[in-house]
Amino acid sequence: MKEKLRKQIKEKRTEITKEENRKKSKKIKERLLGLKEYRDAKIVLFYVSYDGEVFTHDMIKEALDDKKVVVPISNKKNCSLSLSMLENWEDLEEGSYGILEPRKDCIKEISIDEIDLIIVPGVAFDLNGNRLGHGKGYYDRLLEKTKAISIGLAFEFQIVKDIPTDGNDVPVDIIVTEERIIG
């Protein structure tokens, strides 16, 4: 069930053009930046988008001006994320899974306990905040360790009626699409 849904949504994601992705991502960015939870946060963990996800590169660049920005580093051995402060966009290079991560000489580790807000990727979300990721549990393991507010970013077509969940799945608090805020 999860695999089928994951495949369907990923296919839809490949069907939208880069221009359409950027246009919708800009609307999502404007909604996100207008949220009180975002405005009040001092330290924000952003995922660095890839593969047709909601485009976060501009959000991160903008946030670097007035917030402390943190980005994840994937550890493939144990499917976990370590976190690093990001001071300059140029400090990123292609890392695990082809996702931009801080270069080794730029890593400044930070504890999950210091994060105020987590911007979470997802393949799909439902109206209850349940999310379907890529199936490895990276973000579920991270989210279960924190009280920080979590916000999922999604295109409207990624919102589905119901996502099957199990005991390892951790929902997000808020979802932002180009059309609405859920949560």
QUISUL-V396616 format. One record per backbone hydrogen bond with DSSP energy under -1.0 kcal/mol. NH is the residue of the N-H (numbers start at 0). CO is the residue of the C=O. Records with the same first field share a line. If there is no record, write none. Layout:
BEGIN
NH=CO + CO
END
This chain:
BEGIN
4=0
5=1
6=2
7=3
8=4
9=5
10=6
11=7
12=8
13=9
20=16
21=17
22=18
23=19
24=20
25=21
26=22
27=23
28=24
29=25
30=26
31=27
32=28
33=29
34=31
38=34
39=35
43=67
44=116
45=69
52=49
59=55
60=56
61=57
62=58
63=59
64=61
65=62
66=62
67=41
69=43
70=83
72=81
74=79
79=74
81=72
83=70
84=107
85=68
90=87
91=88
92=100
94=98
97=94
98=95
100=92
102=90
105=102
106=103
109=82
113=110
114=111
115=42
116=42
117=148
118=44
119=150
122=131
123=131
124=157
125=129
128=125
131=123
140=136
141=137
142=138
143=139
144=141
145=142
148=115
150=117
151=173
152=119
153=175
157=154
158=155
159=124
168=165
171=128
172=149
173=149
174=181
175=151
176=179
181=174
END
